[in-house]
Structures are given as structure tokens and as C-alpha cells.
């Protein structure tokens, strides 16, 4: 009996859903075990958030109680995310390889930025131009890599095409096009594709970083986005589901479900300690890398525009900063009391925990809406 039980258990490892579930639980539990020790390590070395770097005196006053909260929790987040992915995912999968590389490289960039903020007199970290250049280089490297892959990949196997025909489904092969949901059409990008990939990764990375301003805000919204994309990458990696929904079929992206499930697990684990009042912050090390990873997943699944729905919280937060800067520099007037948007609500008198929870609720609704958009066809 034990022989059959062991054989059945081993057989389960070929299933993506089984490995994704175990990966998520593994990441969550590992986070609960390691983070308390890491928090103690950071406190011992007095590696804490620098609240005095804020531009607004009122914001400094509001956040002065956070000045002793340890930061750079992204080091643990990225470590556990990568360990979980390497243990549970197939490492011969091109999309998993790019997910690991993007997460690690942006994590290094964020680490340098955090380190400079904590150990240099000016406390501003990397200059905006240097940070953007680093993100752009990483994004372009991945963009050209994916462009080469999609332009040189073999055609879909004949047996898969035959199965689809028998089921009355038409498969949409993935390439260097921009798929437009709701309209079920696409625009070929050609040589512009690598730059588009870089734009998505850089924008997503910075948007999550800008959202990371209140206890549990960014990481809680990431849970919802990662859950949504876990479903999406699984669907796009299956010919039957993608054919039924009439979305691009991308063989191999199903393996990214392990990565996104691990992201859900680690995000929940970190939220355990990052919820109000936060015991630790993730810093740029976590925010830049997790945001970039989310963008990379969207690109691999050929659902980049869905990111505007599933990650609308991040998009709105980034837009609030852009609009504030344009308005102030152009007309000397502010649209918001302060940007990003979550601080505007703080200045309006709303409690930090209420802002965060309402953003989480919105993120959950947006995740459901993004899944619904896969089926909807307007014309």
C-alpha cells in the first residue's frame, strides 16, 4: 500500500497545479520562519526606514513613528521567491528562466538603491536617471531575448492542432504582437517588440514602487494581481482553455503558474509582518523586483493590456504622481494634496488602515474583472 501511495504522490509532481499549490504553501511557511529572524537581525544593526527623506514636513510628522521600523525586507522576499521557483518549477522553461533573471537583476538594483539610502549622507539612493537606466537595460535585454524566442520558435505541434480542430477550436499562436483583449485582435510590433517589453517591465516596476508607501498596501495589492495572473498564465499555457477563450496560446507559460503562486505565498507571508503597524518594510529591493516580475509575467502571457485592469491600483498611483508633476511644473498648481494618491487620502484625514483595506478590496475586484475580460468580446 505504501508503495502505491508513494508512486501516486510522485506522479502528482508532473501536474502544474499540484506544484503551484505546494510552492505557494512552501513560500508562505518559509516566510513565517525566516522573517522574524531577519527582522531581529535588521533591528540589531539598526537598519531602519529613513522617514526624514520625505519632501513633505506633514508627511514626516505622520510617519515619524515608522522611523525605527526595519527595512530591506525585499532581500528575504526575493530570496524565498527564487528558492521556491528553483525548487518547484521546471528550469528548462524559457519563461521561468526570464522570470528568475528579471526578479534577481531588479532585486540587485533595488538593493543598491536601498543601501545607498541607508549608508550615504544625501540619503537619496541612486539618481532617477541611473535607476531608470538600470531598469531599461534589464527590460531591453529581456525584450530582445523574447523577441528572438518568438521569431524563431517552432510551429505548433500537428497533434495539438488536430486536437483543437476536433474540438472546434482555433488556436491563436503567440508572437511579437500586442494582443488587445475585449476586441480579440492584435497589432504586430515587429522590431518594436523589445522596446515594448522594456516599457512594460519598467513601468510595472516603478508603479509598484510608488504604491509602496503605506503598511501592507503594495504587497496586499500584489497578492490580488499575482492570483489573477496565476490563473491567466495557466490558461494561456493550455491549448484547450486558450482556444475556447480565443486568446493567444503560449506553450510553456503554464509553468509560470509556479512562479506566480510562489509570489502569492511570499506576499501573504510578508503581509503577515507588513500589515499595520508594520514590523518591516520591503524597500526598493522588493518593490522594484516584484513590480518588474509582474510586468514580465504579463508579457510572457501576451496579456500586457490586462495589466491595466489587474494592476489598476498601481497604474492610478503612478498616474497621480505624473499628473501632479505636470500640473505643478506647468501651472504651479497641485491636483492632489500630495502624490502618490494614497498619501492624498491620508492628508484628507482617512486612517491609514482604512485606505489600505479599501485599496485591497478594489484590487480584488479588479483581479476578478481581469479574468472576466478574457471571455468578453465586444465586436
Secondary structure as GFF3:
##gff-version 3
##sequence-region A 1 379
A	DSSP	alpha_helix	2	12	.	.	.	ID=ss1
A	DSSP	alpha_helix	16	44	.	.	.	ID=ss2
A	DSSP	three_ten_helix	51	53	.	.	.	ID=ss3
A	DSSP	alpha_helix	57	62	.	.	.	ID=ss4
A	DSSP	three_ten_helix	64	66	.	.	.	ID=ss5
A	DSSP	alpha_helix	74	88	.	.	.	ID=ss6
A	DSSP	alpha_helix	94	119	.	.	.	ID=ss7
A	DSSP	alpha_helix	128	152	.	.	.	ID=ss8
A	DSSP	alpha_helix	158	166	.	.	.	ID=ss9
A	DSSP	beta_strand	172	173	.	.	.	ID=ss10
A	DSSP	beta_strand	177	180	.	.	.	ID=ss11
A	DSSP	beta_strand	185	188	.	.	.	ID=ss12
A	DSSP	three_ten_helix	190	192	.	.	.	ID=ss13
A	DSSP	alpha_helix	193	211	.	.	.	ID=ss14
A	DSSP	alpha_helix	217	236	.	.	.	ID=ss15
A	DSSP	alpha_helix	239	245	.	.	.	ID=ss16
A	DSSP	beta_strand	248	249	.	.	.	ID=ss17
A	DSSP	three_ten_helix	253	255	.	.	.	ID=ss18
A	DSSP	alpha_helix	256	274	.	.	.	ID=ss19
A	DSSP	alpha_helix	283	300	.	.	.	ID=ss20
A	DSSP	alpha_helix	307	310	.	.	.	ID=ss21
A	DSSP	alpha_helix	312	331	.	.	.	ID=ss22
A	DSSP	alpha_helix	341	347	.	.	.	ID=ss23
A	DSSP	alpha_helix	352	373	.	.	.	ID=ss24
###
